[in-house]
Amino acid sequence: MKLKRGNRIFLSERGHNGFFYPTNRELSLVDDVDAKILSWTGGGEDKVAVVVPENTPAHDWIKTITVRGPVWINRSDLDKS
């Protein structure tokens, strides 16, 4: 699937038994990227886990950072991508 520039993503954190869960840290993609949907649970009803290419640039309201590892998107954004 393709995630478009400006899509909101949420970073992951390790939780119970080493599983990844979404955080509240929200970033916006700097460029369009290819992503792969993961069949993970843990995002509740509103978030879906995806893998983006390593070193994907995203920014918060202050700076641009490099994203690594799985990230989460809002389930409602699946139809927009």
C-alpha positions as CSV (number, residue, x, y, z in Angstrom):
1,M,0.0,0.0,0.0
2,K,1.1,3.6,-0.5
3,L,1.0,6.1,2.4
4,K,0.9,9.7,1.2
5,R,2.9,12.6,2.3
6,G,1.3,14.2,5.3
7,N,-0.2,11.0,6.6
8,R,-0.1,10.8,10.3
9,I,1.8,7.9,11.9
10,F,2.3,6.9,15.5
11,L,5.5,5.4,16.8
12,S,5.7,2.1,18.6
13,E,6.8,1.2,22.1
14,R,7.5,-2.2,23.6
15,G,4.9,-3.4,26.1
16,H,3.7,-6.6,27.7
17,N,5.8,-9.7,26.7
18,G,7.9,-7.5,24.3
19,F,5.0,-6.8,21.9
20,F,4.8,-3.5,20.2
21,Y,1.9,-1.0,20.9
22,P,1.2,2.4,19.5
23,T,2.2,5.5,21.4
24,N,0.6,8.9,21.4
25,R,3.7,10.4,19.6
26,E,2.3,11.5,16.3
27,L,4.4,12.4,13.2
28,S,3.6,13.3,9.6
29,L,5.3,11.6,6.6
30,V,7.6,13.9,4.6
31,D,7.3,11.9,1.4
32,D,5.0,9.2,-0.1
33,V,6.2,5.8,1.0
34,D,5.3,2.2,0.3
35,A,4.1,0.3,3.4
36,K,3.1,-3.2,4.3
37,I,0.2,-3.8,6.7
38,L,1.0,-6.2,9.5
39,S,-1.5,-8.6,11.0
40,W,-0.9,-7.5,14.5
41,T,-3.3,-6.8,17.3
42,G,-2.6,-4.2,20.0
43,G,-3.8,-1.1,18.2
44,G,-7.3,-1.4,19.4
45,E,-10.1,-0.7,17.0
46,D,-8.6,2.5,15.6
47,K,-4.9,1.7,14.8
48,V,-3.3,-0.6,12.3
49,A,0.4,-1.7,12.4
50,V,2.5,-1.1,9.2
51,V,6.1,-1.4,8.2
52,V,7.6,1.5,6.3
53,P,11.1,1.5,4.7
54,E,14.0,1.9,7.0
55,N,15.1,5.6,7.4
56,T,11.7,7.0,6.4
57,P,11.6,10.7,7.2
58,A,8.7,12.1,9.2
59,H,8.3,15.3,11.2
60,D,6.7,16.5,14.3
61,W,6.0,20.2,14.9
62,I,9.7,20.9,15.6
63,K,12.0,18.7,13.6
64,T,12.3,15.9,11.0
65,I,13.3,12.5,12.4
66,T,14.1,9.1,10.8
67,V,11.5,6.4,11.5
68,R,12.6,2.8,12.2
69,G,10.6,-0.2,13.0
70,P,6.9,-0.7,12.9
71,V,4.6,2.3,13.1
72,W,0.8,2.6,13.4
73,I,-1.8,4.5,11.3
74,N,-5.4,5.3,12.0
75,R,-7.6,2.6,10.5
76,S,-9.7,5.4,8.9
77,D,-6.6,6.4,6.9
78,L,-6.4,3.0,5.1
79,D,-9.1,4.1,2.7
80,K,-7.3,7.4,2.0
81,S,-4.0,5.7,1.1
